Amino acid sequence: MKNLTILFITALLIAGCQPQQSNIITYVDIYKGIDGLDMDFLPNSPPKEIYSGEEFFAGIQLENKGAFDIGNIARNEGEKGYEAYLSLVIEDDYMEVAEEGFKDIIPFSLEGKSTFNPKGTKNTTTIKLKAKDVDTQSESHTSLITVSACYKYKTTLGTEACIDADVYNLNQKAKACNVQDQTFSGQGAPVVITKIESRMLPHEDESKVRPSFMIYIKNKGNGQVIKRDMIENVCTSITLDHEAFNTIYANAKLSNQPLDCSPKEIQESETKEGYIRLKDKEDFIRCTLTEGIKKNKGTYSTPLTIELDYGYTLSATKEVKILKELNY
């Protein structure tokens, strides 16, 4: 019995020395890629063929593959969510909505990617429709169902900028960094900051330099950029002018100091926020530290943060063949 007791205690000690598995959270950089909202019809919803007078469902799967939340999501108390809507376009002569109280636009929300959910979130929306009669002289009619999404989104980039206040190399010491251009492939959003060109510009105060950054921006997604305050209007098919599209607002900070990104005509305004109007899906904006930096600070690296705010819209379309109901 004594030997059995010793063996039992030894087994417990060995078990206690075995390495225990732990739930280690692996860090995933969610600010990569060019995805935002992905949207498509569910398989066979709507069906390829239906008969006149028949009710059916159009199902839409929504997936937020980007790094930012869509819709009225407040992860922190007092935080206001962004707007996001779905709109439906059908041929009124051949289809109708078969739901009471259906609204022209449907609000929706989807959380973006996070460290705990690096793939983003999905959701499904269904709309009940009814096929109308086909023309008396036709056996069928092919009709289109289009669902559009309009939502607010943003792009954020954090990087390091080299500040060289010794632009004329008067200091003989080795420099801590070199002022150079930077290129990027994506920040977890459809609008991408592709390149930053850094320059040290002269200042009216000869004891200072003005760090300036040319920021290149491109819409690499499958949708279209819209003005952030025109989200609902775009999805309700209100007649819009060209200024409702392709406008992006930019904010930038250099080591927590706001940069002036505003166009020349509004530089005297209180805000330093600037805007870009994309041409052929791309453009650039210059952001400058107008108060400048003393030349005696030498050369050093410091954080540079850029944030772009905009609206975005994309659509999914499905053909449905409406067959005339045959009466024999």
SERO-4910 file (N, C-alpha, C, O; in steps of 0.05 Angstrom, whole numbers):
BEGIN
 pado doro    nc1    nc2    nc3   cac1   cac2   cac3    cc1    cc2    cc3    oc1    oc2    oc3
  Met    A     17    -24      0      0      0      0     17     25      0     11     45    -13
  Lys    A     39     24     15     57     47     16     69     53    -11     71     76    -19
  Asn    A     77     32    -26     87     35    -53     67     48    -72     73     64    -89
  Leu    A     41     39    -69     20     50    -86     16     80    -81     11     95    -99
  Thr    A     18     87    -55     14    115    -48     37    132    -60     32    154    -70
  Ile    A     61    122    -59     84    136    -70     80    140   -100     86    161   -111
  Leu    A     71    118   -114     67    120   -143     46    141   -150     49    155   -170
  Phe    A     24    142   -134      2    161   -139     11    190   -136      5    207   -153
  Ile    A     27    195   -115     37    222   -111     57    230   -133     56    252   -142
  Thr    A     74    211   -142     92    216   -164     78    223   -189     86    241   -204
  Ala    A     56    209   -195     40    214   -219     28    242   -218     27    256   -239
  Leu    A     18    250   -195      7    277   -192     28    299   -197     23    319   -210
  Leu    A     53    294   -186     74    313   -190     82    316   -219     87    338   -229
  Ile    A     83    293   -233     90    293   -262     69    308   -278     75    324   -296
  Ala    A     44    303   -271     22    316   -286     22    346   -281     17    362   -299
  Gly    A     29    354   -256     31    383   -250     53    397   -264     52    421   -268
  Cys    A     74    382   -272     97    394   -286     93    396   -316    109    408   -330
  Gln    A     71    383   -327     67    384   -356     59    412   -364     44    425   -350
  Pro    A     68    422   -387     60    449   -396     30    450   -402     19    433   -415
  Gln    A     17    471   -392    -12    474   -396    -17    492   -420     -4    512   -425
  Gln    A    -37    483   -436    -45    499   -459    -59    525   -450    -75    524   -431
  Ser    A    -53    547   -462    -66    572   -455    -78    584   -480    -69    580   -503
  Asn    A    -99    600   -476   -113    613   -498    -98    638   -506   -104    660   -496
  Ile    A    -78    635   -522    -61    657   -531    -75    672   -554    -82    659   -574
  Ile    A    -78    698   -551    -90    714   -573    -68    723   -591    -50    738   -583
  Thr    A    -69    714   -616    -49    723   -636    -58    749   -648    -80    752   -657
  Tyr    A    -40    768   -648    -46    795   -659    -48    793   -689    -31    782   -703
  Val    A    -70    804   -699    -75    805   -728    -77    834   -736    -93    849   -725
  Asp    A    -62    842   -756    -64    870   -766    -89    872   -784    -89    863   -807
  Ile    A   -110    884   -773   -135    886   -788   -135    909   -808   -152    910   -825
  Tyr    A   -115    926   -806   -114    950   -824    -98    943   -849    -79    956   -857
  Lys    A   -107    921   -862    -95    912   -887   -117    907   -908   -140    902   -900
  Gly    A   -110    907   -933   -129    901   -954   -145    925   -963   -141    947   -954
  Ile    A   -162    920   -982   -178    941   -995   -208    936   -993   -224    948  -1007
  Asp    A   -216    918   -975   -244    911   -972   -259    929   -953   -248    939   -934
  Gly    A   -284    933   -959   -303    946   -941   -327    927   -940   -325    905   -930
  Leu    A   -350    937   -949   -374    921   -950   -374    903   -975   -369    912   -997
  Asp    A   -381    877   -971   -385    859   -993   -414    851   -993   -425    844   -972
  Met    A   -427    851  -1016   -456    846  -1018   -462    829  -1042   -452    834  -1064
  Asp    A   -480    809  -1038   -489    793  -1061   -515    779  -1053   -522    777  -1030
  Phe    A   -530    771  -1074   -555    756  -1070   -549    728  -1060   -529    716  -1067
  Leu    A   -567    718  -1043   -565    690  -1034   -571    671  -1058   -586    679  -1076
  Pro    A   -561    647  -1057   -567    627  -1079   -597    622  -1081   -610    617  -1061
  Asn    A   -607    624  -1105   -636    619  -1111   -655    638  -1095   -678    631  -1091
  Ser    A   -645    661  -1088   -662    680  -1074   -654    709  -1083   -637    722  -1071
  Pro    A   -667    718  -1105   -691    707  -1117   -685    684  -1136   -662    680  -1145
  Pro    A   -705    668  -1142   -702    646  -1161   -698    657  -1189   -705    679  -1195
  Lys    A   -687    640  -1207   -682    649  -1234   -708    652  -1250   -711    670  -1267
  Glu    A   -728    636  -1243   -754    637  -1257   -777    636  -1237   -776    622  -1217
  Ile    A   -797    652  -1242   -822    652  -1225   -845    656  -1244   -842    664  -1267
  Tyr    A   -869    649  -1234   -894    654  -1249   -907    680  -1241   -905    688  -1218
  Ser    A   -921    692  -1259   -936    716  -1253   -956    711  -1230   -969    690  -1230
  Gly    A   -958    730  -1212   -975    726  -1189   -962    712  -1165   -974    709  -1144
  Glu    A   -938    702  -1170   -924    686  -1149   -908    705  -1130   -896    724  -1139
  Glu    A   -908    698  -1104   -892    713  -1085   -865    698  -1081   -864    674  -1083
  Phe    A   -845    714  -1076   -818    702  -1073   -801    721  -1056   -809    743  -1050
  Phe    A   -778    711  -1048   -760    727  -1031   -734    734  -1046   -723    717  -1061
  Ala    A   -725    758  -1042   -698    766  -1051   -681    768  -1026   -686    785  -1008
  Gly    A   -660    752  -1024   -643    752  -1000   -616    763  -1006   -603    756  -1026
  Ile    A   -607    781   -989   -581    794   -993   -563    788   -970   -570    791   -946
  Gln    A   -539    778   -976   -519    773   -955   -499    797   -954   -487    804   -975
  Leu    A   -496    808   -931   -478    831   -927   -455    822   -909   -459    808   -889
  Glu    A   -431    830   -917   -407    822   -901   -388    846   -900   -380    857   -920
  Asn    A   -382    855   -876   -363    877   -872   -335    865   -869   -328    854   -848
  Lys    A   -320    866   -890   -293    855   -891   -272    876   -884   -248    870   -884
  Gly    A   -280    901   -878   -261    922   -873   -256    925   -843   -267    910   -826
  Ala    A   -240    945   -836   -231    949   -809   -248    969   -793   -241    976   -770
  Phe    A   -271    977   -804   -287    997   -790   -316    989   -790   -326    975   -808
  Asp    A   -330    998   -769   -359    991   -766   -376   1006   -786   -370   1028   -794
  Ile    A   -398    992   -794   -417   1004   -812   -444   1007   -797   -452    988   -783
  Gly    A   -457   1030   -800   -483   1033   -788   -483   1043   -760   -462   1052   -750
  Asn    A   -506   1041   -747   -509   1053   -720   -499   1034   -698   -514   1022   -684
  Ile    A   -472   1033   -697   -459   1016   -677   -443   1035   -658   -427   1051   -667
  Ala    A   -448   1033   -633   -434   1049   -613   -420   1030   -593   -432   1020   -575
  Arg    A   -394   1025   -598   -380   1006   -580   -373   1019   -554   -369   1005   -534
  Asn    A   -372   1046   -553   -367   1060   -528   -391   1078   -521   -404   1088   -539
  Glu    A   -396   1081   -496   -419   1097   -487   -417   1126   -497   -397   1139   -495
  Gly    A   -439   1135   -509   -440   1162   -519   -430   1165   -547   -430   1187   -559
  Glu    A   -420   1143   -559   -409   1144   -586   -431   1142   -606   -449   1125   -603
  Lys    A   -430   1158   -627   -451   1157   -647   -442   1141   -671   -419   1144   -681
  Gly    A   -459   1123   -681   -452   1107   -703   -455   1121   -730   -468   1142   -732
  Tyr    A   -444   1109   -751   -447   1119   -777   -473   1110   -790   -486   1091   -781
  Glu    A   -482   1125   -811   -506   1118   -825   -500   1096   -845   -478   1094   -856
  Ala    A   -521   1079   -850   -518   1058   -871   -546   1050   -879   -563   1045   -862
  Tyr    A   -551   1048   -905   -578   1041   -915   -576   1022   -939   -556   1022   -954
  Leu    A   -597   1006   -942   -601    990   -966   -626   1001   -981   -645   1010   -968
  Ser    A   -624   1001  -1007   -647   1010  -1023   -653    989  -1044   -635    976  -1054
  Leu    A   -678    987  -1052   -687    967  -1071   -698    981  -1096   -713   1000  -1094
  Val    A   -689    972  -1119   -700    982  -1145   -711    958  -1161   -696    939  -1167
  Ile    A   -737    960  -1168   -750    939  -1184   -766    953  -1206   -771    977  -1205
  Glu    A   -773    937  -1226   -791    947  -1247   -820    947  -1237   -831    925  -1235
  Asp    A   -831    970  -1232   -857    971  -1219   -879    959  -1237   -900    950  -1227
  Asp    A   -874    958  -1263   -895    946  -1281   -896    916  -1278   -915    903  -1287
  Tyr    A   -874    904  -1267   -873    875  -1267   -869    863  -1239   -872    839  -1236
  Met    A   -863    879  -1219   -859    869  -1192   -870    890  -1172   -873    913  -1178
  Glu    A   -875    880  -1148   -883    897  -1126   -873    885  -1100   -869    861  -1098
  Val    A   -870    902  -1080   -862    892  -1053   -887    881  -1040   -908    894  -1039
  Ala    A   -884    857  -1028   -907    843  -1016   -905    844   -985   -914    826   -972
  Glu    A   -894    866   -975   -891    870   -946   -905    895   -938   -901    916   -950
  Glu    A   -922    894   -917   -935    918   -907   -915    935   -892   -898    925   -878
  Gly    A   -918    961   -896   -900    980   -882   -872    980   -892   -854    990   -878
  Phe    A   -867    969   -916   -840    969   -927   -831    998   -933   -845   1013   -945
  Lys    A   -807   1004   -924   -795   1031   -929   -777   1030   -953   -765   1010   -960
  Asp    A   -774   1053   -965   -756   1055   -989   -727   1048   -983   -713   1037   -999
  Ile    A   -718   1055   -958   -691   1049   -950   -692   1033   -924   -708   1039   -907
  Ile    A   -673   1015   -921   -672    998   -897   -645   1003   -883   -624    999   -894
  Pro    A   -646   1013   -858   -621   1017   -843   -608    990   -837   -623    970   -833
  Phe    A   -582    989   -836   -569    965   -827   -542    972   -814   -533    994   -816
  Ser    A   -531    953   -800   -505    957   -786   -490    931   -786   -501    909   -784
  Leu    A   -464    933   -787   -445    910   -787   -419    918   -774   -407    938   -782
  Glu    A   -411    903   -754   -384    909   -742   -362    902   -762   -364    883   -777
  Gly    A   -341    917   -761   -318    912   -778   -299    892   -765   -305    881   -743
  Lys    A   -277    887   -777   -257    869   -767   -246    879   -740   -244    903   -736
  Ser    A   -237    861   -723   -225    868   -698   -204    847   -691   -203    826   -705
  Thr    A   -189    851   -670   -169    831   -662   -182    805   -655   -171    784   -660
  Phe    A   -206    806   -643   -220    782   -635   -237    771   -657   -245    747   -656
  Asn    A   -242    786   -678   -258    777   -701   -245    787   -727   -255    806   -739
  Pro    A   -222    775   -734   -207    786   -757   -220    782   -784   -209    792   -804
  Lys    A   -242    769   -786   -256    765   -812   -280    783   -816   -291    783   -837
  Gly    A   -287    798   -796   -310    816   -798   -336    801   -792   -335    778   -783
  Thr    A   -359    813   -798   -385    801   -791   -403    800   -816   -400    815   -835
  Lys    A   -422    781   -815   -441    777   -836   -470    781   -826   -475    779   -802
  Asn    A   -488    787   -845   -516    790   -838   -532    785   -864   -521    788   -886
  Thr    A   -557    777   -861   -574    772   -884   -600    788   -881   -612    789   -860
  Thr    A   -608    800   -903   -633    815   -905   -650    803   -927   -640    798   -949
  Thr    A   -676    798   -921   -694    787   -942   -717    806   -947   -727    820   -928
  Ile    A   -726    808   -971   -748    825   -979   -768    808   -995   -761    794  -1014
  Lys    A   -793    809   -987   -814    793   -999   -826    809  -1023   -835    831  -1020
  Leu    A   -825    796  -1047   -835    809  -1071   -857    792  -1084   -861    769  -1077
  Lys    A   -870    804  -1103   -891    790  -1118   -890    798  -1147   -888    821  -1154
  Ala    A   -890    777  -1164   -889    782  -1193   -917    790  -1204   -937    778  -1196
  Lys    A   -917    810  -1221   -942    818  -1234   -946    804  -1260   -930    787  -1268
  Asp    A   -969    810  -1273   -975    797  -1298   -956    805  -1320   -946    828  -1321
  Val    A   -950    786  -1338   -934    792  -1362   -952    803  -1384   -976    798  -1384
  Asp    A   -941    818  -1402   -956    829  -1425   -972    807  -1439   -962    784  -1441
  Thr    A   -995    814  -1448  -1013    794  -1460  -1000    781  -1485  -1006    758  -1491
  Gln    A   -983    796  -1499   -971    785  -1523   -944    771  -1518   -931    763  -1537
  Ser    A   -936    768  -1493   -911    756  -1487   -915    731  -1469   -934    730  -1454
  Glu    A   -897    712  -1471   -898    688  -1454   -881    692  -1429   -885    678  -1409
  Ser    A   -863    712  -1430   -846    716  -1407   -834    744  -1408   -835    758  -1429
  His    A   -822    752  -1386   -808    778  -1385   -785    775  -1365   -788    766  -1343
  Thr    A   -761    784  -1374   -738    784  -1356   -735    811  -1343   -733    831  -1356
  Ser    A   -737    810  -1316   -736    835  -1301   -712    836  -1283   -700    815  -1276
  Leu    A   -703    859  -1275   -680    863  -1259   -687    871  -1231   -705    888  -1227
  Ile    A   -674    860  -1211   -676    868  -1183   -649    879  -1175   -629    865  -1177
  Thr    A   -648    904  -1165   -623    916  -1157   -625    925  -1128   -644    938  -1120
  Val    A   -605    918  -1112   -603    927  -1085   -577    943  -1082   -556    933  -1090
  Ser    A   -580    967  -1072   -556    984  -1068   -552    989  -1038   -570    991  -1022
  Ala    A   -527    991  -1031   -519    998  -1003   -505   1025  -1004   -488   1030  -1021
  Cys    A   -512   1042   -985   -499   1068   -982   -491   1070   -952   -507   1068   -935
  Tyr    A   -465   1075   -947   -456   1075   -920   -432   1094   -916   -418   1100   -935
  Lys    A   -429   1103   -891   -405   1119   -884   -382   1100   -877   -387   1079   -865
  Tyr    A   -358   1108   -884   -335   1092   -878   -311   1110   -874   -313   1134   -878
  Lys    A   -289   1099   -867   -265   1115   -864   -240   1098   -868   -241   1073   -868
  Thr    A   -218   1111   -873   -192   1099   -876   -172   1112   -857   -171   1137   -855
  Thr    A   -157   1096   -842   -138   1107   -823   -110   1095   -828   -108   1071   -832
  Leu    A    -90   1111   -828    -63   1102   -832    -45   1115   -810    -46   1139   -806
  Gly    A    -30   1098   -796    -10   1107   -777     17   1098   -786     22   1074   -791
  Thr    A     36   1117   -788     63   1110   -797     83   1128   -783     75   1145   -766
  Glu    A    108   1125   -789    129   1143   -778    139   1161   -800    144   1153   -823
  Ala    A    142   1187   -794    153   1206   -813    180   1216   -803    184   1220   -779
  Cys    A    198   1219   -821    225   1230   -815    224   1261   -818    217   1271   -839
  Ile    A    230   1275   -796    231   1304   -797    260   1313   -796    275   1307   -777
  Asp    A    268   1326   -817    296   1335   -820    296   1366   -820    294   1379   -840
  Ala    A    299   1377   -796    300   1406   -794    326   1418   -804    328   1442   -809
  Asp    A    347   1401   -806    373   1409   -816    374   1405   -847    388   1388   -857
  Val    A    358   1421   -861    354   1417   -890    380   1423   -906    383   1412   -928
  Tyr    A    397   1439   -895    422   1446   -910    446   1431   -900    469   1438   -906
  Asn    A    441   1411   -883    463   1394   -873    485   1410   -859    509   1405   -864
  Leu    A    477   1428   -843    497   1444   -828    508   1429   -804    530   1434   -795
  Asn    A    492   1410   -794    501   1394   -772    517   1370   -782    507   1355   -799
  Gln    A    541   1367   -773    558   1345   -784    553   1318   -771    565   1298   -779
  Lys    A    535   1317   -752    529   1291   -739    512   1274   -757    498   1283   -775
  Ala    A    515   1247   -753    499   1228   -768    469   1232   -762    462   1236   -739
  Lys    A    452   1230   -783    424   1235   -780    409   1209   -771    417   1187   -780
  Ala    A    389   1213   -755    375   1190   -744    357   1176   -764    350   1153   -761
  Cys    A    349   1191   -785    332   1180   -806    335   1196   -832    348   1217   -832
  Asn    A    323   1186   -853    324   1200   -879    296   1207   -888    278   1190   -886
  Val    A    292   1231   -898    266   1238   -909    263   1224   -936    278   1228   -954
  Gln    A    242   1207   -938    237   1192   -962    208   1186   -966    192   1188   -947
  Asp    A    200   1179   -991    173   1172   -997    166   1145   -986    183   1128   -982
  Gln    A    140   1141   -980    130   1116   -970    107   1106   -987     91   1123   -996
  Thr    A    105   1081   -992     83   1069  -1008     68   1049   -991     80   1036   -973
  Phe    A     42   1046   -996     25   1028   -981      5   1014  -1000     -1   1024  -1022
  Ser    A     -4    990   -991    -22    974  -1008    -51    975   -999    -69    970  -1015
  Gly    A    -56    981   -974    -84    981   -964    -85    984   -934    -67    977   -920
  Gln    A   -108    995   -924   -111   1000   -896   -137    988   -885   -148    998   -865
  Gly    A   -148    967   -898   -172    955   -889   -197    971   -897   -216    972   -881
  Ala    A   -196    983   -920   -218   1000   -930   -216   1002   -960   -194    999   -971
  Pro    A   -238   1008   -974   -237   1009  -1004   -222   1033  -1014   -211   1033  -1036
  Val    A   -221   1055   -999   -206   1079  -1006   -178   1076   -993   -177   1073   -968
  Val    A   -157   1077  -1009   -130   1070   -999   -112   1094  -1001   -111   1109  -1021
  Ile    A    -96   1098   -980    -73   1117   -982    -50   1101   -994    -40   1083   -982
  Thr    A    -43   1108  -1018    -23   1092  -1033      5   1102  -1030     24   1086  -1033
  Lys    A      8   1128  -1025     36   1139  -1024     36   1165  -1008     17   1180  -1008
  Ile    A     58   1169   -994     63   1195   -979     90   1205   -987    111   1192   -984
  Glu    A     91   1230   -998    116   1243  -1004    121   1264   -983    104   1281   -977
  Ser    A    144   1263   -970    152   1281   -948    171   1303   -959    190   1297   -973
  Arg    A    165   1327   -951    182   1350   -959    186   1369   -935    167   1372   -919
  Met    A    209   1381   -933    214   1402   -913    214   1429   -927    233   1435   -942
  Leu    A    194   1445   -924    190   1470   -939    201   1494   -923    201   1493   -898
  Pro    A    209   1515   -937    218   1540   -923    195   1552   -907    171   1549   -913
  His    A    202   1566   -886    183   1580   -868    189   1610   -869    212   1618   -873
  Glu    A    169   1626   -865    174   1655   -865    192   1663   -842    206   1683   -843
  Asp    A    192   1647   -821    212   1649   -799    236   1632   -807    234   1608   -807
  Glu    A    258   1645   -812    281   1630   -822    293   1611   -802    310   1594   -810
  Ser    A    284   1612   -778    294   1593   -758    277   1567   -757    282   1549   -741
  Lys    A    258   1565   -776    240   1542   -776    238   1530   -805    247   1542   -824
  Val    A    228   1505   -806    220   1492   -831    191   1483   -828    181   1479   -805
  Arg    A    178   1479   -850    150   1469   -850    149   1441   -861    152   1437   -885
  Pro    A    145   1420   -844    141   1393   -855    116   1391   -871     95   1400   -862
  Ser    A    118   1380   -895     95   1379   -913     93   1351   -925    113   1338   -931
  Phe    A     68   1341   -928     64   1314   -937     44   1313   -960     21   1322   -957
  Met    A     52   1303   -983     34   1299  -1005     23   1271  -1003     37   1251  -1004
  Ile    A     -4   1269   -999    -17   1244   -993    -33   1236  -1017    -52   1249  -1025
  Tyr    A    -26   1213  -1029    -39   1203  -1053    -61   1182  -1045    -56   1165  -1028
  Ile    A    -84   1185  -1057   -108   1170  -1049   -121   1157  -1074   -122   1170  -1095
  Lys    A   -130   1132  -1070   -143   1119  -1093   -166   1102  -1083   -164   1088  -1063
  Asn    A   -188   1102  -1098   -211   1084  -1093   -205   1058  -1107   -207   1055  -1131
  Lys    A   -197   1038  -1092   -190   1011  -1103   -213    991  -1100   -211    968  -1108
  Gly    A   -236   1000  -1088   -258    982  -1085   -275    980  -1110   -270    993  -1130
  Asn    A   -297    964  -1108   -315    960  -1130   -338    980  -1131   -354    979  -1150
  Gly    A   -340    998  -1112   -361   1017  -1111   -352   1045  -1118   -331   1049  -1129
  Gln    A   -369   1064  -1110   -364   1092  -1116   -364   1108  -1090   -380   1104  -1072
  Val    A   -345   1127  -1089   -344   1145  -1066   -366   1166  -1068   -371   1177  -1089
  Ile    A   -379   1171  -1045   -400   1192  -1044   -394   1210  -1021   -380   1202  -1002
  Lys    A   -405   1234  -1022   -400   1254  -1000   -413   1243   -975   -435   1232   -975
  Arg    A   -399   1247   -952   -408   1234   -927   -435   1244   -917   -448   1229   -903
  Asp    A   -443   1268   -925   -469   1278   -915   -491   1274   -936   -513   1285   -934
  Met    A   -485   1258   -957   -505   1252   -978   -513   1223   -978   -525   1214   -998
  Ile    A   -508   1208   -957   -512   1179   -956   -541   1172   -962   -547   1157   -980
  Glu    A   -559   1184   -946   -588   1177   -949   -598   1186   -976   -615   1172   -988
  Asn    A   -590   1209   -986   -600   1220  -1011   -592   1201  -1034   -608   1197  -1053
  Val    A   -568   1191  -1034   -559   1173  -1055   -576   1148  -1056   -583   1138  -1078
  Cys    A   -583   1137  -1033   -598   1112  -1032   -628   1116  -1036   -643   1097  -1039
  Thr    A   -638   1141  -1036   -666   1146  -1042   -671   1157  -1070   -693   1166  -1077
  Ser    A   -650   1156  -1086   -652   1164  -1115   -660   1193  -1119   -672   1200  -1139
  Ile    A   -655   1210  -1099   -659   1238  -1103   -640   1249  -1124   -617   1241  -1125
  Thr    A   -650   1267  -1141   -632   1278  -1162   -609   1292  -1149   -612   1310  -1132
  Leu    A   -585   1284  -1157   -560   1295  -1145   -543   1308  -1166   -543   1300  -1189
  Asp    A   -527   1328  -1157   -508   1339  -1175   -481   1324  -1172   -478   1307  -1155
  His    A   -462   1331  -1190   -437   1316  -1191   -421   1319  -1165   -404   1302  -1159
  Glu    A   -425   1340  -1149   -410   1344  -1125   -417   1325  -1103   -403   1323  -1083
  Ala    A   -439   1309  -1107   -446   1289  -1087   -428   1265  -1088   -428   1248  -1070
  Phe    A   -412   1263  -1109   -395   1239  -1113   -366   1247  -1112   -358   1269  -1117
  Asn    A   -350   1226  -1104   -321   1228  -1106   -308   1249  -1087   -286   1258  -1093
  Thr    A   -321   1256  -1065   -310   1275  -1046   -302   1260  -1021   -317   1246  -1009
  Ile    A   -277   1265  -1012   -266   1253   -988   -254   1275   -970   -242   1294   -980
  Tyr    A   -259   1273   -944   -248   1292   -925   -224   1280   -911   -225   1256   -903
  Ala    A   -204   1296   -906   -179   1286   -895   -171   1302   -870   -173   1327   -870
  Asn    A   -161   1288   -850   -149   1299   -827   -122   1286   -823   -119   1262   -828
  Ala    A   -102   1301   -814    -75   1289   -809    -63   1302   -784    -67   1326   -779
  Lys    A    -47   1286   -770    -33   1296   -746     -4   1287   -747      2   1264   -755
  Leu    A     14   1305   -740     42   1298   -737     49   1300   -708     50   1322   -696
  Ser    A     53   1277   -696     59   1276   -667     37   1291   -651     43   1307   -634
  Asn    A     12   1285   -658    -12   1297   -645    -16   1327   -651    -34   1340   -640
  Gln    A      0   1338   -669     -4   1366   -677    -20   1366   -704    -11   1354   -723
  Pro    A    -43   1379   -704    -60   1378   -729    -45   1391   -752    -34   1413   -749
  Leu    A    -46   1378   -775    -35   1389   -800    -57   1404   -815    -80   1398   -812
  Asp    A    -49   1424   -830    -68   1439   -846    -70   1425   -873    -52   1426   -890
  Cys    A    -94   1412   -877    -99   1398   -903   -119   1413   -920   -127   1404   -941
  Ser    A   -128   1436   -911   -149   1451   -924   -139   1464   -950   -116   1473   -951
  Pro    A   -157   1466   -970   -149   1481   -994   -143   1510   -988   -151   1520   -967
  Lys    A   -128   1523  -1006   -119   1551  -1001   -142   1570   -996   -139   1588   -980
  Glu    A   -165   1566  -1009   -186   1585  -1007   -200   1584   -979   -215   1603   -972
  Ile    A   -196   1563   -964   -208   1562   -937   -188   1557   -915   -195   1548   -894
  Gln    A   -163   1564   -920   -143   1560   -900   -146   1578   -875   -136   1571   -854
  Glu    A   -161   1599   -878   -165   1617   -855   -188   1607   -837   -193   1619   -816
  Ser    A   -202   1586   -845   -224   1576   -828   -213   1562   -804   -189   1556   -802
  Glu    A   -231   1556   -784   -222   1545   -759   -213   1516   -762   -195   1507   -748
  Thr    A   -225   1501   -780   -217   1473   -784   -193   1471   -802   -190   1486   -821
  Lys    A   -177   1451   -797   -155   1444   -814   -161   1421   -832   -144   1411   -847
  Glu    A   -186   1411   -831   -195   1389   -848   -195   1397   -877   -203   1420   -884
  Gly    A   -186   1380   -894   -186   1385   -923   -203   1365   -938   -212   1346   -926
  Tyr    A   -208   1371   -963   -223   1352   -979   -210   1347  -1006   -195   1364  -1016
  Ile    A   -216   1324  -1017   -205   1315  -1043   -228   1307  -1060   -247   1294  -1051
  Arg    A   -227   1315  -1085   -247   1305  -1105   -232   1287  -1124   -216   1296  -1140
  Leu    A   -239   1261  -1123   -225   1242  -1140   -231   1246  -1169   -254   1253  -1177
  Lys    A   -211   1243  -1185   -214   1243  -1215   -203   1217  -1225   -180   1210  -1220
  Asp    A   -220   1202  -1239   -213   1175  -1247   -204   1158  -1223   -185   1142  -1224
  Lys    A   -219   1161  -1201   -216   1145  -1177   -191   1151  -1160   -186   1137  -1141
  Glu    A   -176   1173  -1167   -153   1179  -1151   -146   1209  -1151   -155   1223  -1169
  Asp    A   -131   1217  -1131   -122   1245  -1129   -103   1247  -1105    -95   1226  -1094
  Phe    A    -95   1271  -1098    -77   1275  -1076    -84   1300  -1061    -99   1317  -1071
  Ile    A    -74   1302  -1036    -78   1326  -1020    -52   1332  -1005    -37   1313   -997
  Arg    A    -46   1357  -1000    -22   1365   -986    -30   1373   -957    -48   1389   -953
  Cys    A    -16   1362   -937    -21   1369   -909      6   1380   -898     26   1367   -900
  Thr    A      4   1403   -885     28   1417   -877     26   1427   -848      5   1434   -839
  Leu    A     48   1426   -833     49   1437   -807     57   1467   -810     80   1474   -811
  Thr    A     37   1484   -812     41   1512   -819     57   1527   -799     72   1546   -806
  Glu    A     54   1520   -773     70   1535   -752     99   1528   -753    116   1542   -742
  Gly    A    106   1505   -766    134   1498   -770    148   1486   -746    136   1483   -725
  Ile    A    173   1478   -750    190   1466   -730    217   1480   -730    228   1486   -751
  Lys    A    227   1485   -706    253   1498   -703    275   1481   -716    276   1457   -712
  Lys    A    293   1494   -730    315   1480   -743    334   1467   -724    347   1447   -730
  Asn    A    335   1478   -700    354   1467   -680    345   1440   -669    359   1428   -652
  Lys    A    322   1431   -677    312   1405   -668    326   1382   -682    325   1359   -674
  Gly    A    339   1388   -704    355   1368   -718    337   1348   -734    317   1356   -746
  Thr    A    345   1323   -733    331   1302   -749    321   1281   -730    335   1271   -712
  Tyr    A    295   1273   -733    283   1253   -716    258   1241   -729    247   1253   -748
  Ser    A    249   1218   -719    225   1205   -729    202   1211   -710    206   1212   -685
  Thr    A    178   1214   -721    155   1220   -704    130   1208   -717    129   1205   -742
  Pro    A    109   1202   -702     85   1189   -713     70   1209   -732     67   1232   -726
  Leu    A     60   1198   -754     43   1212   -773     17   1196   -775     18   1172   -782
  Thr    A     -6   1209   -770    -32   1195   -771    -50   1210   -792    -52   1234   -791
  Ile    A    -62   1194   -809    -80   1205   -830   -106   1191   -828   -107   1167   -826
  Glu    A   -128   1206   -829   -155   1195   -829   -172   1207   -851   -173   1231   -855
  Leu    A   -184   1189   -867   -202   1197   -889   -230   1190   -882   -236   1167   -873
  Asp    A   -249   1209   -885   -278   1204   -881   -292   1207   -907   -287   1226   -923
  Tyr    A   -311   1189   -912   -325   1189   -938   -350   1171   -936   -353   1156   -917
  Gly    A   -366   1173   -956   -388   1154   -960   -381   1135   -982   -363   1141   -999
  Tyr    A   -395   1113   -983   -389   1093  -1004   -415   1079  -1013   -433   1075   -996
  Thr    A   -417   1073  -1038   -441   1059  -1048   -433   1037  -1068   -415   1041  -1084
  Leu    A   -448   1015  -1067   -444    994  -1087   -471    979  -1090   -488    982  -1073
  Ser    A   -473    964  -1112   -499    952  -1118   -495    923  -1127   -473    915  -1136
  Ala    A   -516    907  -1123   -517    880  -1133   -543    877  -1149   -564    886  -1141
  Thr    A   -542    864  -1173   -564    861  -1191   -569    832  -1198   -550    817  -1203
  Lys    A   -594    824  -1199   -601    796  -1207   -624    797  -1227   -644    811  -1224
  Glu    A   -622    780  -1247   -643    777  -1267   -663    756  -1258   -656    735  -1247
  Val    A   -689    762  -1262   -710    743  -1255   -728    741  -1280   -738    761  -1290
  Lys    A   -733    717  -1288   -751    713  -1312   -779    707  -1302   -784    687  -1288
  Ile    A   -798    724  -1309   -826    721  -1301   -840    707  -1323   -841    716  -1346
  Leu    A   -852    683  -1317   -866    667  -1337   -896    672  -1334   -907    674  -1312
  Lys    A   -909    672  -1357   -938    675  -1357   -950    649  -1347   -943    627  -1357
  Glu    A   -969    652  -1328   -982    628  -1318  -1001    617  -1340  -1018    631  -1350
  Leu    A   -997    591  -1347  -1012    579  -1368  -1038    567  -1357  -1037    552  -1337
  Asn    A  -1060    572  -1369  -1086    561  -1361  -1097    543  -1383  -1102    553  -1405
  Tyr    A  -1099    518  -1377  -1109    499  -1398  -1137    490  -1390  -1149    474  -1404
***
